[in-house]
Amino acid sequence: MTPATLHFLGIFLAVDFAALLFFLLFWFQARARRRRIRHYGDKAEETVAEYIREAFPKSVLFNDIYLQTPHGVTQIDHLLICQWGVFVIETKSHNGKIIIHEKEWVQLYGEKVVRFHSPLLQNETHVKAVKSVLSGDRALSKVPVQGVVVFTSKKVYFSQFEKGVIRLDRLNSYIKTGQGAQKRSGDYTVSPKKHYLSRQKISQIEKRIRKYSNRAGKRRREHEKAMQSLSRTV
């Protein structure tokens, strides 16, 4: 080879090597970010599960459950069955200011800006899945199913009041009031609600849910991959 050819080949290999290093660096950073998000998410779900077990010791609680419906498999963070009804709970670990929009929400925390799919819309799908499962049994078709998005951080606040979006310390009163906390003059008021689901009815709902639960690992990974694609940092 001529010196010019060797020089050109050296430049070509150097560029390829730099591109490979850049790709590996990007891949490792993305992988570390996914692990960090998963860690915070798992920790938040454990916190909510512990809170519910303490606040509602006689309830039935499903954590990280997968429901098989005619439309596919739906993953639900927490499904609470208690005397106040059935609650589909979506858990979030975000902190800082949460700007609420119809389809995409934004987290502002220091210099970090994270855009993520509306958990309200996400949870609507979960609520529909639970209703679909229960509607197959005539005796359970009218059981009230309500969705709620719970943020575990004490350092989170929202750009506006949105029904069904609360901090974890409001979950107890939210469930027991039926309508949830209503913000008035900077405070929250609650309205008492009668207990209406009997132990027998709760047991029937639990059996129905167990019948349609599905914890297939492959489907779980597919769901997590889909959810990660809906969240991005800028």
Secondary structure, 3 states (H helix, E strand, C coil): CCHHHHHHHHHHHHHHHHHHHHHHHHHHHHHHHHHHHHHHHHHHHHHHHHHHHHHCCCCEEEEEEEEEECCEEEEEEEEEEECCEEEEEEEECCCEEEECCCCEEEEEECCEEEEEECHHHHHHHHHHHHHHHHHCCHHHCCCCEEEEEEECCCCEEECCCCCCEEEHHHHHHHHHHCCCCEEECCEEECCCCCCCCCHHHHHHHHHHHHHCECCCHHHHHHHHHHHHCCEEEC
